Amino acid sequence: MPIYEYRCQDCDKRSSLLVLSISHPPPLACNYCHSAKLERVLSRFASPKSEEARLESLADPSHLGGLDDNDPKSMARFMKKMGEEMGEDVGDDVEAALDEAGAEGEASSTTDID
């Protein structure tokens, strides 16, 4: 029973759909906007890395270059990288929230200067 991933051509989000029978596939519809305009994409796969190896990689000082804990954009980039390194798909919603937090941080630092 394969799970296929599709990208919606209307809202550009990914949906995963379980296909129980290749000869009788279910009707395809986006999980977000319910559009039928979907294109099949290659699914992501997990890399076999131990948790210890992932944590060591995150603790490597060379990966912390340019990290400013007072800069929301810098922290957002680090959080995305940490999610990728841990093998977690943070998803579009979390990425959008991190991007928004970075934009808000920029706006507040601009108003602090004025």
Secondary structure, DSSP 4 states (H G I P E B T S, - for coil): --EEEEEETTT--EEEEE-S-SSSPPPP--TTT--S-EEEEPPP------HHHHHHHHH-GGGGTT--TT-HHHHHHHHHHHHHHTT---HHHHHHHHHHHHHHHHHHHHHHH-
